[in-house]
Amino acid sequence: MRTGIFCATVYLGVSVACTVAPPSEVEQDAAESEGAPPTVSVNDEGDWFVDRAADIGLRFVHFNGASGDFLYPEILPPGVGLFDYDNDGDLDAFIVQGHMLGDGRTGADALMERSAENPVTGRLYRNDLKENAASLRFVDVTESSKLVADGYGLGVATGDIDNDGWVDLFVMNFGPDQLFHNNGDGTFTDIWSRTGIEERNLFGVSASFVDYDRDGWLDLYVGNNVDYDLDNDTECPNPAGNRDYCSPQVYGGLPDRLYRNRGDGTFDDVSATALLHDVDPGISRSTSGQFGPALGVVAADYDGDNWPDIYVANDGSENILWVNQKDGTFRNAALLSGAALSALGTPEASMGVTAGDFDNDGDEDLFMTHLMTEGNNLYVNDGSGVFQDGSAPSGLGSASLSYTGWGTELFDFDNDGWLDVLAVNGAVIAGEGRAGNPFPYDQRKRLFQNLGTGRFEDVSDRAGAVFTLSEVGRGAAFGDVDNDGDVDVLVGNNMGPIRLLINTVGNRHHWLGLRLVAAVGDAEPVQRRDMVGARVAVVRSGKPTQWRRVHTDGSYASASDPRVIVGLGESAEPPQVRVVWPSGHIEVWSGLAIDRYTTLTQGQGDAQ
């Protein structure tokens, strides 16, 4: 067990001592990165993560409209998002919302009453962080932003679709989706109807903005779930013989969609020509993983050729690994790569998914959450895009058998240089013996610490009081909300309150914070767009090279901070940073200051 990772802070509005001085600047150019690191002062005891949502303005309670009819969409949300919509250097929050489903249903029919102060629309909260973490405060700006997310919300994705330096918002609904253009003045416009993106109800849950053709414009991959509408709703029993939510296999999966960005604010649906399934002779289209039901999507370069691939976690059927052919097409190589099925050769109920280099060997590994009794999966990459199932030897499989996992991420919560795992859990089969609970699908979150030996330890019991809460967890977004150099977590609970898990321990170790951008236009002030898909190698003498990726996708139905935080442990040595831009071009920076954020702009490093 590693030591030195404790801090006392605030839990549910009860204050105890904890002070953390943030970086002196949220962002700075490399040329401005010199100077002393900020002072960090923490106590030696306390929770590692503390829920501060309610006391800082995130007073959101999800409402799914459940009335006892067990309508399939009710069990899936909510997704959440962390993104800097106003370009002020801190992360704002967006949460999808539900409403009553079914003809004639009103709030009076709901199993759980909706608070009048909690509107049935998705909500946008502006982060008004001032000088340090103690000033953290969120303000509901939904109305003033003109962001009207009034569909039955499922998932969230973020990306700058028009390269104007302002992050746009994609909301997946049960029903027509919504794409909100960021106007750069604090407001949004729903441009869905003129984008060329599919308008039929394809039931998207998770999506990824990824520049798959490396033309400098973010394309969009949408993972669709099942062929369901209220007219084909089916009654299904659970193992106890009581009516419950149906499995996705009852309705059948839907094909995913890939949309190519034309560069003018519109998209082409290239699914039919770009997503090819004839990778393995004898495998039919119906069994090759073409049809979901998709729940998680994460894009990364899995085979090391500097072109982004796309991995799709399917619920109860083979997962998909779309390998980029570098000609505008993909081929499904999941079966051949070892990442389609369990170690027993069977499909599993894959929910959330994330990619990252957990073993610091320079390639992207995969972690997936699953249905209880299946155990979560860790696929270990050999560097060429071939995977071995490491669920058992890592300890991650057996430790999760009692949980149904959703939102997840490989992230270094303690900044010791090794990626850990958090899994947000919530059942899909009603729990027994929970009299008086109108929605008995709650479970606890789990935190797994990377021991640096290929194994993980379940440290949930030491992570804080918030990990003792049993809730119906779904989406999870990861990012440094208070800009203190460690990763916090925004958790969406189905029929429950939002949770903001503030990390109190990561900055006990040294860290390097990076934002990787490209300059946009020639006007002043210069706007920057995040270079999604860029890879960062942090090189230090006598230490393993740490590779990290710029991304907002992964987890489940959620969007995360595109900034990269690299834990340096006890080392105060300024590292060399090598950036592989999405184009494949490589640049190097040396002597970057640690314990603060630095913005690296494409074209301003030393070319290699």
SETOR-802645 format. One line per 5 residues: number of its first residue (from 1); their letters; for each residue x, y, z of C-alpha. Coordinates in Angstrom, 2 decimals, decimal comma. Example, Ala and Ser with C-alpha at 12.3 -4.5 7.8 and 13.67 -1.06 7.14 Angstrom:
2
1) AS) 12,30 -4,50 7,80; 13,67 -1,06 7,14
REM end
This chain:
608
1) MRTGI) 0,00 0,00 0,00; 1,27 3,44 -0,86; 1,25 6,18 1,75; 1,00 9,93 1,94; -2,39 10,36 0,33
6) FCATV) -4,68 11,79 2,97; -6,50 15,11 3,37; -9,40 16,44 5,40; -11,95 18,60 3,60; -15,76 19,00 3,33
11) YLGVS) -18,38 16,31 3,31; -22,05 17,08 2,77; -21,58 20,63 3,90; -19,70 19,82 7,13; -16,43 21,67 7,06
16) VACTV) -13,12 20,33 8,34; -9,67 21,68 7,71; -8,20 21,39 4,25; -6,42 24,03 2,18; -4,96 23,53 -1,24
21) APPSE) -3,35 26,36 -3,15; -4,05 25,98 -6,88; -1,71 26,74 -9,74; -0,93 30,42 -10,01; -2,36 30,34 -13,52
26) VEQDA) -4,96 28,01 -14,97; -3,27 28,02 -18,35; -0,01 29,46 -19,54; 2,00 29,23 -22,68; 5,21 27,23 -22,52
31) AESEG) 7,19 30,44 -22,67; 5,46 31,59 -19,48; 5,80 28,37 -17,54; 8,84 29,31 -15,44; 8,43 30,04 -11,76
36) APPTV) 8,00 28,41 -8,38; 5,30 25,79 -7,98; 2,31 26,64 -5,83; 2,33 25,83 -2,16; 0,37 22,74 -1,21
41) SVNDE) -0,81 22,32 2,36; -2,97 19,41 3,50; -3,69 17,59 6,69; -2,63 14,01 7,28; -6,09 12,55 7,78
46) GDWFV) -9,46 12,57 6,08; -11,40 11,28 3,09; -9,61 10,88 -0,22; -12,72 11,98 -2,12; -15,43 14,26 -0,75
51) DRAAD) -18,84 15,00 -2,26; -19,23 18,77 -2,49; -22,03 18,98 -5,08; -24,81 20,38 -2,92; -22,79 22,93 -0,96
56) IGLRF) -21,25 24,51 -4,07; -24,40 24,89 -6,15; -24,82 21,56 -7,97; -28,26 20,89 -6,53; -29,48 18,59 -9,25
61) VHFNG) -31,66 15,50 -8,77; -32,23 13,19 -11,71; -35,79 12,22 -12,62; -36,43 9,26 -14,93; -40,24 9,34 -14,90
66) ASGDF) -40,59 5,76 -13,67; -44,22 4,92 -12,95; -44,06 1,16 -12,47; -44,36 0,31 -16,17; -40,63 -0,52 -16,42
71) LYPEI) -40,12 1,34 -19,70; -36,69 0,43 -21,03; -35,14 3,94 -21,34; -35,72 4,64 -17,64; -32,89 2,39 -16,49
76) LPPGV) -30,10 3,96 -18,61; -29,50 7,64 -17,68; -28,06 10,02 -16,70; -24,93 10,98 -18,55; -22,89 13,98 -17,38
81) GLFDY) -20,32 16,30 -18,91; -17,38 18,44 -17,76; -16,24 21,05 -20,29; -15,10 24,67 -20,34; -17,90 26,22 -22,36
86) DNDGD) -16,97 29,85 -21,59; -13,17 29,53 -22,05; -12,39 30,96 -18,62; -10,01 28,15 -17,67; -12,24 26,05 -15,43
91) LDAFI) -14,63 23,16 -16,02; -18,36 23,74 -16,22; -20,94 20,96 -15,88; -23,87 19,67 -17,89; -26,31 16,95 -16,76
96) VQGHM) -29,08 15,39 -18,83; -32,59 15,14 -17,41; -35,59 12,89 -17,99; -39,36 13,27 -17,87; -42,50 11,15 -17,82
101) LGDGR) -42,86 8,63 -20,64; -46,05 7,12 -22,00; -49,35 8,55 -23,20; -51,27 10,32 -20,49; -48,61 9,89 -17,82
106) TGADA) -48,15 12,85 -15,47; -46,00 13,58 -12,48; -48,74 12,21 -10,26; -47,99 8,74 -11,68; -44,30 8,83 -10,80
111) LMERS) -42,89 6,42 -8,21; -40,77 9,22 -6,82; -41,87 12,82 -6,62; -39,95 15,40 -8,62; -39,01 18,54 -6,76
116) AENPV) -40,56 21,70 -8,20; -37,16 23,41 -8,03; -35,64 20,71 -10,28; -36,90 21,43 -13,85; -37,36 18,60 -16,34
121) TGRLY) -34,63 19,79 -18,71; -30,91 19,20 -18,90; -28,99 21,72 -16,81; -25,85 23,75 -17,49; -23,83 24,94 -14,50
126) RNDLK) -21,11 27,57 -14,82; -18,03 27,11 -12,65; -17,22 30,40 -10,96; -13,92 29,26 -9,44; -11,91 32,29 -8,36
131) ENAAS) -8,55 32,05 -6,67; -8,44 28,60 -5,11; -10,39 25,46 -4,36; -12,06 27,05 -1,34; -13,87 29,45 -3,69
136) LRFVD) -15,40 26,69 -5,83; -18,95 27,61 -6,78; -21,37 26,58 -9,55; -24,25 28,68 -10,88; -27,18 27,33 -12,92
141) VTESS) -27,05 29,27 -16,20; -29,36 27,05 -18,24; -31,87 29,75 -19,03; -29,40 32,54 -19,76; -27,37 30,21 -22,01
146) KLVAD) -30,48 29,50 -24,14; -29,60 25,81 -23,95; -32,93 23,99 -24,12; -32,20 20,28 -23,63; -35,81 19,18 -23,28
151) GYGLG) -35,60 15,64 -24,66; -35,47 12,49 -22,57; -31,74 12,77 -21,93; -29,36 9,80 -22,03; -25,80 10,81 -22,87
156) VATGD) -23,37 13,68 -23,46; -20,43 14,30 -25,81; -18,35 17,44 -26,29; -16,12 18,78 -29,06; -15,37 21,86 -31,14
161) IDNDG) -17,11 20,89 -34,38; -16,33 24,08 -36,35; -12,81 24,90 -35,10; -13,80 28,27 -33,68; -12,19 27,64 -30,29
166) WVDLF) -15,49 27,13 -28,43; -16,61 23,68 -27,27; -19,96 22,46 -28,61; -22,35 20,05 -26,89; -24,01 16,91 -28,29
171) VMNFG) -26,92 15,50 -26,26; -28,26 12,01 -26,95; -31,93 11,46 -26,15; -34,59 8,82 -26,30; -36,02 10,54 -29,33
176) PDQLF) -34,32 13,13 -31,55; -30,84 14,10 -30,43; -29,62 17,68 -30,06; -26,40 19,37 -31,16; -25,83 22,71 -29,48
181) HNNGD) -23,44 25,16 -31,14; -21,47 27,28 -28,72; -21,89 30,89 -29,86; -18,91 32,12 -27,85; -20,98 34,67 -25,92
186) GTFTD) -22,32 32,38 -23,19; -25,22 31,09 -25,31; -25,93 28,01 -27,41; -28,01 27,35 -30,52; -29,54 23,99 -31,38
191) IWSRT) -28,30 23,33 -34,92; -29,37 19,69 -35,13; -31,79 20,12 -38,00; -29,17 21,56 -40,34; -26,17 19,35 -39,57
196) GIEER) -27,06 16,33 -41,70; -26,89 14,01 -38,68; -29,51 11,25 -38,55; -32,79 12,55 -37,13; -34,61 9,28 -36,61
201) NLFGV) -34,74 7,76 -33,16; -31,65 5,58 -33,25; -31,31 5,56 -29,47; -27,75 6,83 -29,05; -26,26 6,56 -25,55
206) SASFV) -22,52 7,24 -25,89; -20,56 9,03 -28,59; -17,03 10,04 -29,48; -15,78 13,14 -31,26; -12,70 11,92 -33,15
211) DYDRD) -10,79 13,16 -36,20; -10,67 9,73 -37,80; -9,44 10,93 -41,22; -6,89 13,41 -39,79; -8,20 16,33 -41,83
216) GWLDL) -8,30 18,68 -38,85; -12,07 18,46 -38,21; -13,76 16,42 -35,47; -15,99 13,67 -36,80; -18,66 11,94 -34,74
221) YVGNN) -19,20 8,28 -33,88; -22,53 7,51 -32,19; -23,06 4,22 -30,37; -26,72 3,21 -30,65; -28,48 0,89 -28,25
226) VDYDL) -31,72 -0,99 -29,07; -34,62 -0,95 -31,50; -37,16 0,25 -28,96; -40,13 2,54 -28,86; -43,05 2,79 -26,48
231) DNDTE) -45,26 0,84 -28,87; -43,08 -2,30 -28,76; -42,52 -2,25 -24,99; -42,49 -5,77 -23,56; -43,19 -7,11 -20,08
236) CPNPA) -40,23 -9,05 -18,67; -39,79 -10,89 -15,33; -36,67 -10,83 -13,19; -35,22 -14,01 -11,59; -37,63 -13,60 -8,66
241) GNRDY) -40,56 -13,71 -11,06; -41,49 -10,05 -10,63; -41,84 -7,63 -13,51; -38,61 -5,73 -14,15; -36,67 -3,99 -16,89
246) CSPQV) -36,06 -6,08 -20,01; -32,59 -6,96 -21,23; -31,49 -5,30 -24,48; -31,61 -8,65 -26,26; -35,40 -8,54 -26,06
251) YGGLP) -35,44 -5,63 -28,52; -32,30 -6,21 -30,57; -29,42 -3,85 -31,26; -29,24 -0,96 -33,71; -26,37 -0,12 -36,04
256) DRLYR) -23,99 2,58 -34,91; -23,39 5,69 -37,00; -20,22 7,43 -38,19; -20,57 11,04 -39,35; -17,78 12,78 -41,26
261) NRGDG) -17,35 16,48 -40,60; -17,50 18,43 -43,86; -15,77 21,43 -42,29; -18,75 23,74 -42,80; -20,86 22,86 -39,77
266) TFDDV) -22,51 19,87 -41,44; -21,82 16,12 -41,45; -22,05 13,22 -43,89; -23,35 9,86 -42,72; -20,58 7,58 -43,99
271) SATAL) -21,54 4,53 -41,93; -22,39 2,33 -44,90; -19,14 2,97 -46,73; -16,71 3,45 -43,83; -17,67 0,73 -41,33
276) LHDVD) -16,67 -2,55 -42,99; -17,37 -5,94 -41,42; -15,69 -8,43 -43,72; -12,61 -8,76 -41,58; -12,85 -12,50 -41,05
281) PGISR) -14,11 -14,95 -43,69; -17,10 -16,92 -42,51; -18,29 -14,33 -40,01; -21,68 -13,03 -41,05; -22,88 -9,45 -40,71
286) STSGQ) -25,34 -10,53 -38,04; -22,66 -12,03 -35,80; -19,73 -9,77 -36,50; -20,71 -7,17 -33,92; -22,21 -4,75 -36,44
291) FGPAL) -25,35 -4,35 -34,42; -24,98 -3,28 -30,79; -26,52 -2,72 -28,45; -23,78 -0,16 -27,84; -23,32 1,47 -24,44
296) GVVAA) -19,71 2,73 -24,34; -17,42 4,22 -27,01; -13,75 5,20 -26,79; -11,39 6,23 -29,59; -7,62 5,70 -29,35
301) DYDGD) -4,67 4,48 -31,41; -4,63 0,85 -30,34; -2,18 -0,52 -32,91; 0,42 2,25 -32,73; 0,15 3,51 -36,33
306) NWPDI) -0,80 7,10 -35,34; -4,34 6,75 -36,69; -7,30 6,69 -34,29; -9,28 3,48 -33,94; -12,68 3,15 -32,24
311) YVAND) -13,70 0,61 -29,61; -17,36 -0,05 -28,84; -18,64 -1,79 -25,70; -21,82 -3,73 -26,55; -24,33 -4,95 -24,01
316) GSENI) -24,65 -8,72 -24,35; -23,01 -9,13 -27,75; -19,51 -9,05 -29,21; -17,66 -5,82 -28,71; -16,29 -3,98 -31,75
321) LWVNQ) -12,77 -2,76 -32,48; -12,84 -0,55 -35,55; -9,28 -0,48 -36,87; -8,58 2,57 -38,99; -7,51 1,61 -42,52
326) KDGTF) -6,10 5,11 -43,20; -8,24 5,48 -46,30; -11,48 6,66 -44,71; -12,64 3,16 -43,75; -12,55 0,88 -40,71
331) RNAAL) -12,55 -2,88 -40,31; -13,83 -4,73 -37,28; -10,87 -6,61 -35,80; -12,26 -7,26 -32,32; -12,37 -11,06 -32,64
336) LSGAA) -8,90 -11,32 -34,15; -7,47 -8,89 -31,58; -8,87 -10,74 -28,56; -11,05 -7,83 -27,44; -14,49 -9,04 -28,53
341) LSALG) -15,34 -11,63 -25,89; -14,56 -12,75 -22,37; -11,68 -15,07 -21,53; -14,24 -17,90 -21,80; -15,13 -16,88 -25,35
346) TPEAS) -18,58 -15,54 -24,50; -20,11 -12,10 -25,04; -20,70 -10,04 -21,91; -22,87 -7,13 -20,89; -20,33 -4,39 -21,47
351) MGVTA) -21,44 -0,99 -20,15; -18,72 1,60 -19,68; -15,30 1,56 -21,29; -12,05 3,47 -21,02; -8,60 3,28 -22,60
356) GDFDN) -5,23 4,14 -21,09; -1,71 2,88 -20,48; -2,15 1,31 -17,04; 1,18 -0,57 -17,15; 3,30 2,30 -18,57
361) DGDED) 4,50 0,27 -21,53; 3,51 2,85 -24,15; 0,24 1,47 -25,56; -3,48 1,87 -24,94; -5,05 -0,83 -22,78
366) LFMTH) -8,81 -1,26 -22,30; -10,99 -1,50 -19,21; -14,72 -2,28 -19,26; -17,45 -2,46 -16,67; -19,97 -5,30 -16,81
371) LMTEG) -23,11 -6,81 -15,37; -22,81 -8,33 -11,89; -21,56 -11,94 -11,81; -19,53 -11,28 -14,97; -16,76 -9,15 -13,45
376) NNLYV) -15,14 -6,17 -15,09; -12,59 -6,72 -17,88; -9,04 -5,49 -18,34; -7,64 -6,08 -21,83; -3,84 -5,73 -21,93
381) NDGSG) -2,43 -4,44 -25,23; 0,80 -5,97 -26,57; 1,54 -2,78 -28,53; 0,22 -4,00 -31,87; -3,48 -3,91 -31,05
386) VFQDG) -3,62 -7,52 -29,86; -5,05 -7,95 -26,37; -4,79 -10,47 -23,55; -7,51 -10,69 -20,92; -5,85 -9,50 -17,72
391) SAPSG) -9,01 -9,38 -15,62; -8,05 -12,27 -13,34; -4,34 -11,58 -12,75; -4,99 -7,86 -12,20; -7,58 -8,55 -9,51
396) LGSAS) -10,13 -6,31 -11,23; -12,40 -9,12 -12,39; -13,12 -10,92 -9,12; -13,39 -7,69 -7,13; -16,33 -6,52 -9,26
401) LSYTG) -18,46 -9,68 -9,40; -21,05 -8,24 -7,01; -21,56 -5,03 -8,99; -23,01 -3,80 -12,26; -20,62 -1,17 -13,55
406) WGTEL) -21,24 1,88 -15,73; -19,14 5,05 -15,80; -15,42 4,43 -15,44; -11,97 5,80 -16,16; -8,31 4,85 -16,01
411) FDFDN) -6,90 7,86 -14,14; -4,13 8,53 -11,65; -6,11 9,68 -8,62; -3,05 9,90 -6,34; -0,58 11,19 -8,98
416) DGWLD) 1,97 8,48 -8,27; 2,48 7,84 -12,00; 0,22 4,78 -12,35; -3,33 4,83 -13,70; -5,96 3,69 -11,21
421) VLAVN) -9,61 2,75 -11,86; -12,93 4,06 -10,57; -16,18 2,29 -11,42; -19,64 3,76 -10,82; -22,17 1,01 -10,13
426) GAVIA) -25,92 0,48 -10,18; -28,06 -2,60 -10,75; -30,50 -3,34 -13,58; -32,37 -6,03 -11,64; -34,29 -4,91 -8,57
431) GEGRA) -32,68 -5,80 -5,27; -34,59 -7,96 -2,84; -35,37 -7,09 0,74; -35,48 -3,33 0,20; -38,96 -2,53 1,44
436) GNPFP) -39,90 1,09 0,99; -37,37 1,77 -1,76; -39,34 2,67 -4,91; -36,28 2,25 -7,15; -34,14 -0,54 -5,59
441) YDQRK) -31,22 -0,63 -8,01; -28,59 1,06 -5,87; -24,99 -0,09 -5,40; -21,74 1,43 -4,15; -18,91 2,92 -6,20
446) RLFQN) -15,53 1,16 -6,25; -12,01 2,60 -6,39; -9,07 0,40 -7,41; -5,49 1,50 -6,78; -2,80 0,49 -9,27
451) LGTGR) 0,06 -1,14 -7,35; 2,48 -0,77 -10,27; 2,92 -4,56 -10,47; 0,09 -5,39 -12,86; -2,31 -5,76 -9,94
456) FEDVS) -4,94 -3,46 -8,46; -6,18 -3,19 -4,88; -9,76 -2,32 -3,94; -9,33 0,74 -1,70; -12,97 1,83 -1,67
461) DRAGA) -13,23 1,41 2,11; -10,44 3,97 2,53; -11,58 6,41 -0,13; -14,15 8,32 1,90; -17,71 8,42 3,15
466) VFTLS) -19,09 9,05 -0,34; -18,02 5,50 -1,24; -20,35 4,12 1,43; -23,39 5,63 -0,30; -25,53 3,13 -2,20
471) EVGRG) -26,99 4,82 -5,29; -28,04 3,99 -8,83; -24,83 5,16 -10,48; -24,63 5,65 -14,22; -22,57 8,36 -15,95
476) AAFGD) -19,21 9,65 -14,71; -17,09 12,52 -16,05; -13,49 13,05 -14,97; -11,56 16,31 -14,74; -9,82 18,81 -12,48
481) VDNDG) -12,81 20,87 -11,37; -10,93 23,01 -8,84; -7,68 23,32 -10,85; -5,52 21,99 -8,04; -3,70 19,38 -10,11
486) DVDVL) -5,69 16,20 -9,51; -8,69 14,54 -11,11; -12,17 15,00 -9,63; -15,26 13,02 -10,64; -18,80 14,14 -11,53
491) VGNNM) -21,23 11,23 -11,01; -24,74 10,98 -12,42; -27,21 8,94 -10,33; -30,44 7,62 -11,81; -33,32 8,95 -9,68
496) GPIRL) -30,86 10,52 -7,28; -28,69 13,57 -6,65; -25,61 14,48 -8,62; -22,32 13,86 -6,83; -19,10 15,83 -7,30
501) LINTV) -16,23 13,83 -5,85; -13,49 16,32 -5,06; -10,05 14,72 -4,94; -8,19 15,76 -1,81; -5,06 13,65 -2,17
506) GNRHH) -3,62 13,81 -5,67; -1,63 16,96 -5,13; 0,29 15,38 -2,29; 2,48 14,23 -5,18; 4,04 16,30 -7,95
511) WLGLR) 2,19 16,60 -11,23; 2,33 18,09 -14,69; -0,81 19,61 -16,19; -1,02 20,08 -19,96; -3,52 21,50 -22,38
516) LVAAV) -2,69 20,62 -25,99; -4,15 23,03 -28,52; -3,98 24,52 -31,98; -4,38 28,24 -32,56; -7,59 29,24 -34,33
521) GDAEP) -7,42 32,11 -36,87; -5,47 35,33 -36,67; -7,86 37,48 -34,68; -7,10 38,77 -31,18; -7,53 37,40 -28,63
526) VQRRD) -6,26 34,15 -30,10; -8,66 31,28 -29,61; -7,43 27,72 -29,19; -9,06 24,37 -29,86; -8,21 21,22 -27,96
531) MVGAR) -6,31 18,72 -30,08; -8,38 15,64 -29,35; -6,40 12,50 -30,14; -2,96 13,98 -29,44; -0,67 11,72 -27,40
536) VAVVR) 1,81 12,91 -24,79; 4,97 11,14 -23,68; 6,49 12,39 -20,41; 10,15 11,38 -20,22; 12,27 11,43 -17,04
541) SGKPT) 15,62 9,84 -16,29; 15,36 6,49 -14,55; 11,54 6,46 -14,77; 9,17 4,71 -17,19; 7,92 6,95 -19,98
546) QWRRV) 4,30 7,89 -19,30; 1,95 8,11 -22,25; -1,32 9,97 -21,94; -4,01 10,87 -24,51; -6,13 13,97 -25,07
551) HTDGS) -9,74 12,82 -25,06; -13,23 13,66 -23,84; -14,90 10,32 -24,65; -15,05 6,99 -22,84; -16,68 6,19 -19,50
556) YASAS) -20,44 5,80 -20,02; -22,70 8,39 -21,68; -20,38 11,16 -20,44; -17,78 13,72 -21,52; -14,59 14,53 -19,62
561) DPRVI) -11,84 17,14 -19,32; -9,53 17,17 -22,37; -6,57 18,37 -20,31; -3,87 15,88 -19,38; -2,61 15,46 -15,82
566) VGLGE) 0,53 13,35 -15,44; 1,39 12,21 -11,92; 5,10 12,49 -11,12; 5,12 10,95 -7,65; 7,93 12,23 -5,44
571) SAEPP) 10,04 13,39 -8,39; 10,50 17,15 -8,78; 12,56 16,74 -11,97; 11,18 18,84 -14,84; 10,42 16,26 -17,52
576) QVRVV) 10,82 16,33 -21,27; 7,46 16,26 -23,03; 7,05 14,72 -26,49; 3,73 15,37 -28,25; 2,43 13,28 -31,13
581) WPSGH) -0,18 15,52 -32,75; -3,22 13,99 -34,49; -1,49 14,55 -37,83; 1,40 12,31 -36,70; 3,79 15,29 -36,45
586) IEVWS) 6,01 15,20 -33,34; 7,21 18,14 -31,24; 9,25 18,27 -28,04; 9,25 20,63 -25,06; 11,85 20,62 -22,28
591) GLAID) 12,08 22,23 -18,87; 8,35 22,65 -18,27; 7,45 23,73 -14,76; 5,78 21,08 -12,63; 2,81 21,41 -10,26
596) RYTTL) 0,99 23,72 -12,63; -0,78 23,81 -15,97; 0,97 24,69 -19,21; -0,64 25,15 -22,63; 1,32 23,59 -25,50
601) TQGQG) 0,38 25,02 -28,90; 0,96 23,03 -32,07; 3,85 24,49 -34,06; 5,61 26,07 -31,07; 7,64 23,09 -29,91
606) DAQ) 10,92 21,70 -31,26; 10,10 19,57 -34,29; 11,31 15,98 -34,48
REM end
